[in-house]
């Protein structure tokens, strides 16, 4: 999600979603470079057991020029959605809509603190979901991860 207005058009939030349990993660990135994506990807993956994530489906943004590095270092297969085919990443787009409830389109991400972003993600992940049998994404994810370790 790009900070489309305000002082900086380079600041962005990178978002990840685990498709089975709908666990949503987001981090602020200072810019949309491949290096920033490498760092963000590593930070997110380091918080979970090694075999938690096997694939990633991304858009065709320039920040994913590092896909070969991500595959090699993190042992995650990276797929690219077709251009202008947002429905191929529907879970992520839907969750980004939830995040837009907190930070509307055009909101300047440079003014968002890490704590504010973390609070929004916590609220999104603890919200009961019909598709998860009225469990929250956090509950469903923790149950799945408990089988991995």
N, C-alpha and C positions, 0 to 999 in steps of 0.2 A: 504494500500500500504506500503510495507516494504522497508526500506532502506537496500538494499541487498549488497551494497558494501560500502567501506569507513571506517571511524573510528568506526562507531557504527552500528551494525546490529540489535540493539534493537529499535532504533527510527523508528517511523512509522507515517503515516497519516491515520487517520480513515475517511472514506468517507460515506456519506449518500446521497440518492437521493429520491426525492418525485416523485413517478412514473407518476402521472397524468400530472403534469406540467413540469417535468424534472428538478426541482430546485435542484441544486447540492451543497452540503456542505462538508467541510473538515476541520479537526483539526489535529494538531500535537499531538502525544502521546509520552511520554518519553520511553515507553516500551509497550509490547504486553500483559500486565496483565489484568485480569478481573477488578481490581480496576481502572486502567486507562480507561478502556472502560466505566465503570459506570460513571466516571467523565465526559468523552467526551459526552456520551449519554445525560447526564443531562444538560450539557452546550448547546448542540444543541437544545434540546427540550424546554429549558427555554426561547429561543429567539422567540417562536411562540405561538399563542393561544393554550390553553389546548387540544382541540379536533382536532388539525391539523393532528396528526399522530396516526393511529390506529394499524398498524402492521409494523413489520420489518422482512425482510428476510435476513439472514446472511449466511456466509460460516461457516465452522466448525472449525474455529480457536479457540485456547485456550483462547483468550480474551473474548469469548462469554460464558465462564463458568458461568458468572453472569446473564444468561438469566432470571432465576426465579426472581431475584432481579429487573431487568429491567421491567418485566411484572407487578410485584406487586407495585413498586413505581411509575412508569410512566404510568400505565394502557395501555400498548402497548403489543399486542400479538406478540411473537417472533417465527418465523418459521426458519427452517434450510434447506438450499439447500442440495441436495444429494451430496455425495463426488464426486469431479472431474466433476461437472455438472455446469460449469460456465454460461451456457445459461439460467439457472434458475434465475440468477441475471443479466440478460442481460443489463438492463438500467444502473446499477451501473458499470458493466464492460466497457460499452461504454463510460461512463463519465470518468472513470479512464483513458481511452485512451486519452481523451481530456487533462486531467491533466498531462499525460506523455509528451504532447507537450511542457509543461513548465519545467517539471522535468523528464528527460528521465530515463528509466530503469537503475538501478545501481547508480542513483544520491543519494548522501548522504543527507538524510533529516535533519541531525543535522546542516547542513549549511544553511538550508532554514529558513528564519525568518517568523514570523506570518504575517507580512505585505506582504511579497512576496507571501505566500500562499493565503492570502485574495485577493490580486490583481489578481492572476490567477483565483480564483473562481468567482470574479466579472466579468472578461472577459468571462468566460465560460457561466455564467448565463445571460449575456446581449447579447449573440449571437443569432440572429434570427434562428428559427428552422422550417423546412418545416412541421414536424409533429404537430406543434403548430400553423399552419396557418401563418407562418412567424413572429409570436410573439416571444419574448425572453422568456426563462424560468422564469425570474424575473417578467415580465409582466403577464404571465399566472398564476403564483403563487399568486401574489398580488390580481388579480381578484378573484381567488378562495377563498383566505383567507378573503376577504372583505365580503363574504357571511356567514362566520362563526361567526363573531362578531356582 
